[in-house]
């Protein structure tokens, strides 16, 4: 893509609403469209650039940077809204690489409310013992590195649930028996909101890749149990946890629906289940929100 050829003298142009869920700003020959349909905690703000061709560009929200990648020929940024984000006014930053350096502008927007319930998880003595293992910190750092993967070469396609059934629990403010900080010990990120969807399936249920991608990690982690991490491209990463068996290895390329292993009760799983997490640019988002956007 060529370098951006525009002047930002028109930054003072007012923001106008194209619809209740979209805001539009024009800067020179570039049109910025911000889709707010899923702009709530755990959701995604979709930003598209139209008009003049641009070079490198980024969108920023709450200090988190989301690159623009091509989507059917149009630059698109998928901006995660962290579960901890409060509803109300927010500022979206847009950074464009111009001939004379980076140009920046701001787009005011509104984050809608989305309530998540509190939940308590009982951990027996054996499970609680896992939290004190010396490998936990190392595992969290490894997983954090994987979920921050950015692979610009491949565009993520549609992602769907890895097993049949209804997933529950994303965003729940969880407390665990005897411990106040469990979620943060798993992935090294702050906050105790549950990062994934839990599917109550029998042990041995085939677990399939939510979408096409490459396997970044396949193996045991103390708290996540047998785990598979799939990079779908452009900052979208799936984490499948608590498996009983893993049938892929790091470096494998997998098609959407390819078997990754079977479900189980490993790690901190309080019962037989499959947990599916989706991270967007290193931020956990609701998989059921992001899936339709990618599709």
Buried (B, 14 or more C-beta within 10 A) or exposed (E): EEEBBBEBEEEEEEBEEEEEEBBBBBBBBBBBBBBBBBBBBBBBBBBBBBEBEBBBBBBBBBEBBBBBBEBEEEBBBBBBBBBBBEBEEBEBBBBBBBEEEEBEBEBEBEBBEBEBEEEEBEBEEEBBEBBEEEEBEEBBEBBBBBBBBBBEEBBBBBBBBBBEEEBEBBBBBBBBBEBEEBBBBBBBBEBBBBBBBBBBBEBEBBBBBBBBBBBBBBEBBBBBBBBBBBBBBBBBBBBBBBBBBBBBEEEBEBEBEBEBBBBBBBBBBBEBBBBBBBBBBBBBBBBBBBBEBBE
